[in-house]
Amino acid sequence: MPRWLLYTLLTMIFWGGWGVVSKPLSNGLSAWQVQSWSTLGLLPVVVILLASARLRQGGNLKRGFWQAFAAGAICSAGNVACYHALGLGGKAAAVIPLTALYPLVTIVLALAFLRERFNAVQCAGIILSLAALYCFNVGGEGGFLSPWLAVAMVPIGLWGFGALLQKLATAHVSAELVTTAFLLGFVPVAVFTPLFTTFQWSLPGSTWLLLLLLGFLFGLGNLTVIYAYGADGRASVVTPMASLYSLVTIPLAVLLLGEKVGVREGIGIVLALGAVVALSYEASKTSV
């Protein structure tokens, strides 16, 4: 097995596990508290990245670092919204594949500000994403727009914008520094949020372990996807494969959390997964 493929599969496993662990924590704690305490689990990954020999490679370290740091801060807010959607009753098997549609926002922003163009496959992805949203919503119990679905739109926007900033940062610095700065961008939320919201400070040991595991799985996924790129993995292949971490989350949510997926939700999940692949597709010449 090629090394890049092994690292990509590991990324899917780590991020898929992150999606499953998110659900029980979001049911018992506020979304802000989940995000803040889980940041502690990122620290071991940051330490590994800081030891990398490629950390300070790049043409404009200052610009690249701050772009990636801003991406991390924005995406941490997106994580909060994702946890809140789960806390409002959204199933992990539905919320995780739906929020994975964030490349749609990245593509639209790149079209507007970077003058990039859609290719035919990405246009098909947009259609699939709209169809997925329809399946997740129409016929639901919460009326035209259920509460969890409305909140799930927020991480799609924030993660999509954060991904654009990450893309801009990679033009100036190494992937290792981008990821380090991105993960450090989560720290401000962890530090300042307890000053403005009510937190549960006395938590069971099992809850602390899950919080640390949540952050560690998220950070490990960011680390292994870098290794996949560094092992000659093509971005056009690694990116869509890594984005399919829902393929891990969904069966684990059914087996471990006892979630049930209806026919309409199942169709929406399949459409969302197909949209992620299509939106991540890159072609050098095909455009619309």
C-alpha positions as CSV (number, residue, x, y, z in Angstrom):
1,M,0.0,0.0,0.0
2,P,1.4,3.4,-0.9
3,R,2.3,5.6,2.1
4,W,0.0,8.4,1.0
5,L,-2.9,6.1,0.8
6,L,-2.2,4.7,4.3
7,Y,-2.0,8.3,5.7
8,T,-5.2,9.2,3.9
9,L,-7.1,6.2,5.3
10,L,-5.8,7.1,8.8
11,T,-7.2,10.6,8.3
12,M,-10.6,9.2,7.4
13,I,-10.5,7.0,10.5
14,F,-9.4,9.8,12.9
15,W,-11.9,12.4,11.6
16,G,-14.6,9.8,11.4
17,G,-14.0,9.0,15.1
18,W,-14.0,12.7,15.9
19,G,-17.5,12.8,14.4
20,V,-18.8,10.0,16.6
21,V,-17.2,11.2,19.8
22,S,-18.7,14.7,19.2
23,K,-22.3,13.4,19.7
24,P,-22.3,12.2,23.3
25,L,-20.3,15.1,24.5
26,S,-22.6,17.6,22.7
27,N,-25.6,16.0,24.4
28,G,-24.2,16.6,27.9
29,L,-22.1,19.8,27.6
30,S,-22.5,23.2,25.9
31,A,-21.0,23.5,22.5
32,W,-18.5,26.1,23.7
33,Q,-17.4,23.9,26.5
34,V,-16.8,21.0,24.2
35,Q,-14.7,23.1,21.9
36,S,-12.7,24.7,24.7
37,W,-11.8,21.6,26.6
38,S,-11.2,19.4,23.5
39,T,-8.4,21.9,22.5
40,L,-6.2,20.3,25.1
41,G,-6.2,17.2,23.0
42,L,-4.6,19.2,20.1
43,L,-1.4,20.0,22.1
44,P,0.4,16.7,21.5
45,V,-0.1,17.1,17.8
46,V,1.2,20.7,17.9
47,V,4.3,19.5,19.7
48,I,5.0,17.0,16.9
49,L,4.6,19.6,14.3
50,L,6.9,22.1,16.1
51,A,9.7,19.5,15.8
52,S,9.4,19.2,12.0
53,A,12.4,20.3,10.0
54,R,10.1,21.8,7.4
55,L,8.3,24.1,9.8
56,R,10.0,27.3,8.8
57,Q,10.2,26.7,5.1
58,G,8.4,29.3,2.9
59,G,8.6,32.6,1.3
60,N,6.5,34.7,3.6
61,L,6.3,33.1,7.0
62,K,4.5,36.0,8.7
63,R,1.7,36.2,6.2
64,G,1.2,32.4,5.9
65,F,1.2,32.0,9.7
66,W,-1.5,34.6,10.3
67,Q,-3.7,33.4,7.4
68,A,-3.6,29.9,8.8
69,F,-4.1,31.1,12.4
70,A,-7.2,33.1,11.3
71,A,-8.4,29.9,9.5
72,G,-8.1,28.0,12.8
73,A,-10.0,30.6,14.8
74,I,-12.8,30.7,12.2
75,C,-13.0,26.9,12.0
76,S,-13.1,26.6,15.8
77,A,-16.2,28.7,15.7
78,G,-17.5,26.3,13.0
79,N,-16.8,23.4,15.3
80,V,-18.9,25.1,18.0
81,A,-21.8,25.3,15.6
82,C,-21.4,21.7,14.6
83,Y,-21.5,20.6,18.3
84,H,-24.5,22.8,18.9
85,A,-26.3,21.2,15.9
86,L,-25.6,17.8,17.5
87,G,-26.8,19.0,20.9
88,L,-30.1,20.2,19.3
89,G,-30.9,16.6,18.3
90,G,-29.1,16.2,15.0
91,K,-27.8,12.7,14.5
92,A,-24.1,12.3,14.0
93,A,-24.9,10.1,11.0
94,A,-26.7,13.2,9.4
95,V,-24.9,16.2,10.8
96,I,-21.3,15.1,9.9
97,P,-21.9,14.3,6.2
98,L,-24.0,17.4,5.8
99,T,-21.4,19.8,7.3
100,A,-18.8,18.1,5.1
101,L,-20.3,20.1,2.2
102,Y,-18.1,23.0,3.2
103,P,-16.0,22.8,0.0
104,L,-19.1,24.3,-1.7
105,V,-18.4,27.6,0.1
106,T,-14.7,27.4,-0.6
107,I,-15.3,27.0,-4.3
108,V,-17.8,29.9,-4.4
109,L,-15.4,32.2,-2.6
110,A,-12.5,31.1,-4.8
111,L,-14.7,31.9,-7.8
112,A,-15.4,35.3,-6.5
113,F,-12.1,36.4,-5.1
114,L,-9.4,34.3,-6.8
115,R,-11.1,34.2,-10.2
116,E,-11.1,30.4,-10.2
117,R,-13.7,28.6,-12.3
118,F,-16.0,25.7,-11.7
119,N,-15.4,22.6,-13.7
120,A,-18.3,20.4,-14.9
121,V,-17.9,17.9,-12.1
122,Q,-18.0,20.6,-9.4
123,C,-21.2,22.0,-11.0
124,A,-22.7,18.5,-10.6
125,G,-21.5,18.6,-7.0
126,I,-23.4,21.8,-6.4
127,I,-26.6,20.2,-7.7
128,L,-26.0,17.1,-5.5
129,S,-25.4,19.3,-2.4
130,L,-28.7,21.1,-3.0
131,A,-30.5,17.8,-3.4
132,A,-28.9,16.6,-0.2
133,L,-30.1,19.6,1.7
134,Y,-33.6,19.0,0.4
135,C,-33.6,15.4,1.6
136,F,-32.3,16.3,5.0
137,N,-35.0,19.0,5.5
138,V,-38.2,18.3,3.5
139,G,-40.5,16.1,5.5
140,G,-38.6,16.6,8.7
141,E,-40.3,16.9,12.0
142,G,-39.1,20.4,12.7
143,G,-41.1,22.1,9.9
144,F,-39.5,23.7,6.8
145,L,-36.2,24.3,8.6
146,S,-35.5,22.2,11.6
147,P,-33.4,23.8,14.4
148,W,-30.4,21.5,14.0
149,L,-30.3,21.9,10.2
150,A,-30.4,25.7,10.5
151,V,-27.4,25.6,12.9
152,A,-25.6,23.0,10.7
153,M,-25.5,25.6,7.9
154,V,-23.1,27.7,10.0
155,P,-20.1,25.3,10.0
156,I,-20.5,24.8,6.3
157,G,-19.9,28.6,5.8
158,L,-17.2,29.0,8.5
159,W,-15.3,25.9,7.5
160,G,-15.5,26.8,3.8
161,F,-14.1,30.3,4.5
162,G,-11.4,28.8,6.7
163,A,-10.4,26.3,4.0
164,L,-9.9,29.2,1.6
165,L,-7.6,30.9,4.1
166,Q,-5.6,27.7,4.5
167,K,-5.3,27.4,0.7
168,L,-4.0,31.0,0.6
169,A,-1.5,30.2,3.4
170,T,0.0,27.2,1.6
171,A,1.3,29.6,-1.1
172,H,3.6,31.2,1.4
173,V,4.7,28.6,3.9
174,S,5.1,24.8,4.4
175,A,2.1,22.6,5.0
176,E,3.6,21.8,8.5
177,L,3.5,25.5,9.5
178,V,0.0,26.0,8.0
179,T,-1.3,23.1,10.2
180,T,0.6,24.3,13.3
181,A,-0.8,27.8,13.0
182,F,-4.3,26.4,12.1
183,L,-4.4,24.3,15.3
184,L,-3.0,27.2,17.4
185,G,-5.9,29.3,16.1
186,F,-8.1,27.1,18.3
187,V,-6.4,28.3,21.5
188,P,-8.1,31.8,21.8
189,V,-11.6,30.1,22.0
190,A,-10.3,27.7,24.7
191,V,-8.7,30.5,26.7
192,F,-11.3,33.3,26.5
193,T,-14.6,31.4,26.3
194,P,-14.7,30.4,30.0
195,L,-14.5,34.1,30.9
196,F,-17.8,34.8,29.2
197,T,-19.9,31.7,29.5
198,T,-21.0,29.4,32.3
199,F,-18.9,26.2,32.4
200,Q,-19.2,22.9,34.3
201,W,-15.8,22.6,36.0
202,S,-16.5,19.4,37.8
203,L,-16.7,16.7,35.2
204,P,-16.5,12.9,35.4
205,G,-13.2,11.3,34.4
206,S,-14.8,9.6,31.5
207,T,-16.0,12.9,30.1
208,W,-12.5,14.4,30.4
209,L,-11.1,11.4,28.5
210,L,-13.7,11.9,25.7
211,L,-12.9,15.6,25.5
212,L,-9.2,14.9,25.2
213,L,-9.9,12.1,22.7
214,L,-12.0,14.5,20.6
215,G,-9.3,17.1,20.2
216,F,-6.6,14.4,19.7
217,L,-8.5,12.7,16.9
218,F,-9.1,16.0,15.2
219,G,-5.5,17.0,15.5
220,L,-4.2,13.6,14.3
221,G,-6.4,13.8,11.2
222,N,-4.8,17.2,10.4
223,L,-1.3,15.6,10.9
224,T,-1.9,12.5,8.8
225,V,-3.4,14.4,5.9
226,I,-0.1,16.5,5.8
227,Y,1.9,13.3,5.8
228,A,-0.3,12.1,2.9
229,Y,0.6,15.2,0.9
230,G,4.2,14.8,1.8
231,A,4.3,11.2,0.7
232,D,3.6,12.3,-2.9
233,G,-0.2,12.1,-2.5
234,R,-1.9,14.3,-5.1
235,A,-4.2,16.9,-3.6
236,S,-6.9,16.1,-6.2
237,V,-7.0,12.6,-4.8
238,V,-6.1,13.0,-1.1
239,T,-8.5,15.9,-0.4
240,P,-11.8,14.2,-1.6
241,M,-10.8,10.9,0.0
242,A,-10.1,12.5,3.4
243,S,-13.3,14.5,3.2
244,L,-15.2,11.2,3.1
245,Y,-14.6,10.6,6.8
246,S,-18.4,10.3,7.1
247,L,-18.0,6.8,5.8
248,V,-16.5,6.0,9.2
249,T,-18.8,8.2,11.3
250,I,-22.0,6.8,9.9
251,P,-21.6,3.1,10.6
252,L,-20.0,3.9,14.0
253,A,-22.9,6.1,14.9
254,V,-25.3,3.3,14.1
255,L,-23.3,0.6,15.9
256,L,-22.1,2.6,19.0
257,L,-24.7,5.3,19.4
258,G,-27.7,3.3,18.3
259,E,-28.7,5.9,15.7
260,K,-31.2,4.9,13.0
261,V,-31.1,6.2,9.5
262,G,-34.4,6.5,7.6
263,V,-34.8,6.2,3.9
264,R,-34.9,10.0,3.3
265,E,-31.9,10.6,5.5
266,G,-30.1,7.7,3.8
267,I,-30.6,9.3,0.4
268,G,-29.5,12.6,1.7
269,I,-26.3,11.1,3.2
270,V,-25.5,9.4,-0.2
271,L,-26.1,12.6,-2.0
272,A,-23.9,14.6,0.4
273,L,-21.0,12.1,0.1
274,G,-21.3,12.2,-3.7
275,A,-21.3,16.0,-3.5
276,V,-18.1,16.1,-1.4
277,V,-16.3,14.0,-3.9
278,A,-17.5,16.1,-6.9
279,L,-16.8,19.5,-5.2
280,S,-13.3,18.4,-4.4
281,Y,-12.5,17.4,-8.0
282,E,-9.9,19.4,-9.7
283,A,-9.3,19.5,-13.5
284,S,-6.7,21.6,-15.3
285,K,-8.7,22.5,-18.3
286,T,-12.4,21.6,-17.9
287,S,-14.3,24.6,-16.8
288,V,-17.8,26.1,-17.0
